[in-house]
Amino acid sequence: MGNNAISSVFKWIQPAMSLPIEADPDRQMPMPFPAADEYAQQVMRWARELDTAGVAGRINIQRDVAYGPHRLHRYNVFSSPGATNAPVLVCWHGGGWTNGYRDYVTFMAPHVVRMGCVLVAPSYRLVAEAPVPAAFDDSLQMLAHVARHVAQWGGAPDRLLLTGHSAGAHLAALVALRVADRLRAGVPDGAVQACLPISGIMDLHHPAPAPGSLEERVYTMVLQDPVQDAVMSPICWTAGNRVPFDLSCGEHDSERVRRSNRRMAVLLKLQPAPVSLHIAPGQDHFQTHTSLRDASHPWYQRLASMMGQQLPWPTLIDASH
C-alpha cells in the first residue's frame, strides 16, 4: 500500500468487495477503503495460523470469556502455563468503531506471553448496534471484570497495561485517562500502570469535516450525540495524568492521527507521568500494527521497560523518535 493510500483528511474511498467469511464472520459493514480490507484479511489469517501452530503447552488460551450480556461482551486470554502475578496487557482491536474482531490482536500473543505477560483481547459493541460511548462503557466494564478474574490465568489485577490499534488505541487511552470513570466501574485504584496506544485518533473534534470523509463519519455514525466529540477525545482528559504513556504512529499515518498524537504528547509532558512519542519511519496506519508480528520490533522493548523488565530476545534499534 502506497504512502498516499490514506489521505490526510481520511477521504472516503470506494469500499472494497465483501471480505471472505473467515476474515469477516459477522458480515460487518463494508470497510471504508481497500487497505483496511487487506489489513483485516492479514491479521485474521495470522490468528488462524496461531490456532494451528501447535502452541499447546506453551500458551494457554481461554476464549470467549463473558464480561456482560451482549454477544460482543467477550474477551480472549493468552497466558503462559504456570504464570503467577504476571503483568496483564489488555489490547483493544481497531476498525473505526464500526468494524473489527478481537482476533485482530491474536498474532501478538506469542511475543507477549514469551515476555511473561498475560494478553487480554476484548471485543466491544460496534456502532451498528450501539454508538459511542457504548464502546467506552464496555471497555470500563471489561477492565473491571479482568481485574476481578485475571488471577485465575496467572495475571496480577494491579499490574494492568493498556494498548490498542486505531479505534482500539483511542479506547485504551480514554480508559487510561478517565480515572474517575475507571474507579466507578470497579477498576482498582492504581491498577493501570501504563498505556501504549498505537495509531489512535486522540481528538475526535473537527470544525468542518469534509463530506464523505471519515471525520464526518464520527459525527454521522460513530457518536451517539455530535456534542460528545470533546468528552470522547483522550486529548481532553490529559490534565493531572499519572499513567505513563508511550504514544506511537506511522510516518505515513493519516495527518489527523499524527497531529493528534503530537498535540497530546505536548499536553502529557506537562503532567506528572512520563510520556514518549514514536513516529515509525516509512509506516502507514496499518503497518504500525502488522509490524508487531516481528518480535524484534522496538515496541516490545518499550513495553518491557514499562513493566520494569528486559526482553528475553534482542530488538532492532529504535529510530522512531
C-alpha positions in Angstrom: 0.0 0.0 0.0 1.5 3.4 -1.0 2.1 6.3 1.2 -1.0 8.1 -0.1 -3.3 5.2 0.5 -4.9 7.0 3.4 -5.2 10.7 2.6 -4.5 13.4 5.1 -8.2 14.0 5.6 -9.2 10.3 5.6 -11.2 10.8 2.4 -13.8 8.1 1.8 -12.6 5.7 -0.8 -14.9 3.4 -2.7 -15.4 0.4 -0.3 -13.8 -2.9 -1.5 -15.7 -6.1 -2.2 -17.1 -8.1 0.8 -14.4 -9.8 2.8 -14.1 -13.6 2.8 -16.2 -15.2 5.6 -13.1 -16.2 7.5 -11.9 -12.6 7.7 -15.4 -11.2 8.5 -17.6 -13.9 10.1 -20.2 -11.4 11.4 -20.6 -9.8 8.0 -20.0 -6.3 9.3 -20.5 -3.2 7.3 -18.0 -2.7 4.4 -14.6 -1.3 5.2 -14.1 2.3 4.1 -11.1 1.5 1.8 -9.3 -1.5 0.3 -6.2 -1.0 2.6 -8.4 -1.7 5.6 -9.7 -4.9 3.9 -6.1 -6.0 3.3 -5.2 -5.4 6.9 -8.3 -7.3 8.2 -7.6 -10.3 6.0 -3.9 -10.4 7.0 -4.4 -10.2 10.8 -7.3 -12.7 10.7 -5.1 -15.1 8.7 -2.4 -14.8 11.3 -4.9 -15.5 14.0 -5.9 -18.8 12.2 -2.2 -19.7 11.9 -1.8 -19.4 15.6 -4.7 -21.8 16.1 -2.8 -24.4 14.0 0.7 -23.7 15.2 0.9 -26.3 17.9 1.1 -23.8 20.8 -0.3 -26.4 23.3 1.9 -26.5 26.3 3.4 -23.1 25.5 0.4 -20.8 25.5 -2.8 -21.4 27.4 -5.8 -19.9 25.5 -9.1 -19.1 27.1 -11.6 -17.9 24.6 -14.9 -16.0 24.8 -14.8 -15.0 28.5 -18.1 -13.2 29.1 -17.9 -9.8 30.9 -21.5 -8.8 30.1 -24.8 -9.9 28.5 -24.1 -8.8 24.9 -22.6 -11.2 22.4 -19.7 -8.8 22.0 -19.1 -8.6 25.7 -16.3 -11.2 25.4 -12.5 -11.4 25.7 -9.8 -13.9 24.9 -6.9 -14.6 27.3 -3.4 -15.8 26.4 -1.1 -16.8 29.2 1.9 -19.0 30.0 1.4 -22.3 31.8 2.4 -21.7 35.4 2.1 -17.9 35.2 1.6 -16.2 38.5 1.3 -12.5 39.3 2.2 -11.7 35.7 1.6 -8.2 34.2 -1.5 -8.0 32.1 -1.6 -6.4 28.7 -5.1 -5.5 27.5 -5.2 -4.8 23.8 -8.3 -3.4 22.0 -8.8 -4.1 18.3 -9.3 -1.4 15.8 -11.8 -0.9 13.0 -13.0 2.6 13.2 -15.6 1.7 15.9 -17.7 0.2 13.1 -15.7 -3.0 12.4 -13.2 -5.4 13.9 -12.7 -8.5 15.9 -10.7 -9.4 19.0 -8.8 -11.9 16.8 -7.1 -8.8 15.2 -4.6 -8.9 18.0 -4.1 -12.6 18.4 -0.9 -12.6 16.4 0.8 -10.6 19.2 0.1 -13.4 21.7 3.3 -15.5 21.3 5.6 -12.5 21.8 3.6 -11.0 24.7 3.3 -14.4 26.5 7.0 -15.1 26.0 7.7 -11.8 27.8 6.0 -13.2 30.9 2.8 -11.3 30.3 -0.8 -12.2 30.1 -2.6 -10.9 27.0 -6.3 -10.0 27.1 -8.0 -9.3 23.7 -11.5 -7.9 24.2 -14.5 -7.1 21.9 -16.9 -4.3 22.4 -20.1 -3.1 20.9 -19.7 -1.6 17.5 -21.7 1.5 16.3 -24.1 -0.5 14.1 -25.6 -1.8 17.4 -24.7 1.0 19.8 -22.9 4.2 19.0 -20.1 5.6 21.2 -20.0 6.0 24.2 -21.1 2.3 24.3 -17.6 1.1 23.3 -16.1 3.1 26.1 -18.7 1.9 28.7 -18.0 -1.7 27.6 -14.2 -1.1 28.0 -14.7 0.0 31.6 -16.9 -2.9 32.3 -14.4 -5.3 30.7 -11.4 -3.9 32.5 -13.2 -4.2 35.9 -14.0 -7.8 35.0 -10.4 -8.6 34.0 -9.2 -7.1 37.3 -11.5 -9.4 39.3 -10.8 -12.6 37.4 -7.4 -12.4 35.7 -5.6 -14.1 38.7 -7.1 -17.4 37.6 -4.9 -17.2 34.4 -1.8 -16.1 36.3 -2.3 -12.3 35.9 -1.9 -9.6 38.5 -5.0 -7.4 38.9 -2.9 -4.5 40.0 -0.5 -4.7 37.0 -2.6 -3.7 34.0 -1.1 -2.2 30.9 -3.4 -0.9 28.1 -2.8 -0.8 24.4 -4.7 -1.0 21.2 -4.6 -0.1 17.5 -6.5 2.7 15.8 -10.0 2.9 17.4 -8.7 0.4 20.0 -5.9 2.9 20.8 -8.5 5.6 21.3 -10.3 3.4 23.8 -7.2 2.4 25.6 -6.1 6.0 26.0 -9.6 7.1 27.1 -9.8 4.4 29.7 -6.3 5.3 31.0 -7.1 9.0 31.3 -10.6 9.0 32.6 -9.6 7.9 36.1 -12.9 8.7 37.9 -14.8 6.6 35.4 -12.4 3.7 35.9 -12.9 3.8 39.7 -16.7 4.0 39.4 -16.6 0.9 37.2 -14.7 -1.0 39.8 -11.1 -1.0 38.4 -8.8 -0.8 41.4 -7.1 2.5 42.1 -3.6 2.4 40.7 -4.1 -0.8 38.7 -3.4 0.8 35.3 0.3 1.1 35.2 0.9 2.2 31.6 -0.7 3.0 28.2 0.8 2.3 24.8 -1.7 3.3 22.2 -0.8 2.7 18.5 -2.1 5.0 15.7 -5.0 6.2 17.7 -7.2 9.3 16.9 -6.8 11.2 20.1 -9.0 14.1 19.1 -12.5 13.4 17.6 -13.4 17.1 17.2 -13.3 18.5 13.7 -14.7 22.0 13.0 -15.7 21.3 9.4 -15.3 17.7 8.3 -15.3 17.2 4.5 -18.4 15.5 3.1 -17.9 11.7 2.8 -14.7 11.8 4.9 -14.0 9.5 7.9 -14.0 12.7 10.1 -17.6 13.2 9.0 -18.5 9.6 9.9 -17.5 10.4 13.5 -20.5 12.8 13.7 -22.9 10.9 11.4 -22.3 7.4 12.5 -19.9 6.9 15.4 -21.1 9.3 18.1 -24.5 9.0 19.8 -24.5 12.8 20.0 -22.2 15.0 18.0 -21.6 17.3 21.0 -19.8 14.4 22.7 -16.8 14.8 20.4 -14.8 16.5 23.1 -15.7 14.3 26.1 -14.9 11.2 24.0 -11.5 12.6 23.0 -8.5 11.4 25.0 -6.7 14.7 24.4 -9.3 16.5 26.5 -8.5 14.3 29.6 -4.7 14.8 30.0 -4.8 17.2 33.0 -3.2 15.6 36.0 -2.4 12.4 34.3 -0.3 9.9 36.3 -0.3 6.9 33.9 2.9 6.6 31.9 2.2 6.9 28.1 4.1 5.6 25.1 2.4 7.1 22.0 3.2 5.8 18.5 2.0 6.2 15.0 3.4 6.0 11.5 5.3 8.5 9.4 2.7 7.9 6.7 -0.3 7.6 9.1 -3.2 9.9 8.5 -2.4 13.6 9.1 -5.1 13.6 11.8 -3.6 10.7 13.7 -0.1 12.2 13.5 -1.3 15.7 14.6 -3.5 14.5 17.5 -0.7 12.3 18.9 1.8 15.2 18.7 -0.6 17.5 20.4 -1.4 15.0 23.1 2.3 14.3 23.7 2.9 18.0 24.3 0.0 18.2 26.8 1.0 15.0 28.6 4.6 16.3 29.0 3.1 19.0 31.3 1.6 16.3 33.6 3.2 14.2 36.4 3.6 11.0 34.5 6.3 10.4 31.7 5.4 10.3 28.1 7.2 9.4 24.9 6.1 9.7 21.2 7.4 7.5 18.5 6.9 8.0 14.7 7.7 4.8 12.8 9.7 5.7 9.7 8.0 4.6 6.4 5.0 3.1 8.1 1.3 3.8 7.4 -1.8 3.4 9.6 -1.9 -0.4 9.4 1.8 -1.2 9.2 2.2 0.3 12.7 0.2 -2.7 13.9 1.2 -5.5 11.5 4.9 -4.8 12.0 4.5 -6.0 15.6 4.5 -9.6 14.2 8.3 -9.1 14.4 9.4 -10.0 17.9 12.4 -7.7 17.5 10.2 -4.6 17.0 11.3 -1.8 19.4 7.7 -1.5 20.7 8.2 -4.7 22.6 11.3 -3.3 24.3 9.3 -0.2 25.3 6.5 -2.5 26.7 9.1 -4.4 28.7 10.5 -1.1 30.0 7.0 -0.1 31.1 6.9 -3.4 33.1 10.4 -2.8 34.5 11.8 -5.8 32.6 14.1 -6.6 29.8 13.2 -8.6 26.7 14.4 -12.2 26.6 15.5 -11.6 22.9 17.3 -8.8 21.0 15.5 -5.9 19.4 16.1 -3.6 16.5 17.4 -0.1 17.1 14.5 2.3 17.7 14.7 5.1 15.0 11.2 6.3 15.7 11.9 9.4 17.9 
